[in-house]
Amino acid sequence: MAQFSVHDAKTNLSRLIADALAGGEVVIARGSVPVVRLVPVDPPGRRAFGALKGRINSDARFDEPLPEAELAAWQLA
């Protein structure tokens, strides 16, 4: 675990980011008290078109109009 002061972290931020991305543990301290751990962010997953194909089903009633009672429940007061 590498520990750096806030001043050193500001001076060497690019290098510390590279170290964290490479898997190193980077800790930033105020004085001798560790306060922050620098870790990489997981990239967001990619969405795949058609990923749920065959998992979601709807029947023939899907396109039918809703009954009046249910429509009334959706109306704003």
N, C-alpha and C positions, 0 to 999 in steps of 0.2 A: 504494500500500500504506500503510494507516494503522497506526501502531505506538503502543501504549499501555503504560504501566507497569501492574504488577499492581494498584496502588492505584487508578489511574484506571479500570481495567477493572472493579474491584469497585464503584466509585462509579457508573459509567455502563453497567452490564451490559445493561440493557434496550435502550439505544440501540445498543450494539455488536451485539447480536443482530439488531436491525432492520437495521442496516447489512449484516451478513453475509447475511441473508435477501434483501436487495435486490441482492446480487451483489458487494458490496464485499469487499475483502480486509482482514481485521482480524487483526493480529498483536499478541500480548501479550508483553512483554519484562520480564526481571528486570534492572534497571539498563539497560544499552544492548544487552544480549544477547537477541535474539528467542528465545523458548522455545516458544510455542504459537501455532497459527493457528486462528482461529475460523471454521468453515465450516458451512453448513447440512447437515442429514441428509436424504438422499433418502427420501421416504415409501415404505413397503412397498407392493409391487404388490398389486392386488386379484385375488383368485381368481375365475375365472369358471366357474360350474357348466357342465359339458359341454364344456370347452375341448378335451379329448382325444377327443371323439366321432369315431369313424371312424378313429382312429389306433391304437387298441389292439384287438386281436382275440383271442378265445379259441375253441378248438374244442370239440367235444362232450365231450371227455374232462375238461374243467375240473372238473365236479362229481363225477367218479368218485372212489372212495376210492383212496388211495395204496397202492402195493404194500407188502407186509409189510417187505421189505428197506429201503425208503425210510423207512417209519414208524419202524423200529428206529434208523435213523441220526439221527432227530430227537429220540429219547428222551434225557433227561439221564442221565448216568452216576452 
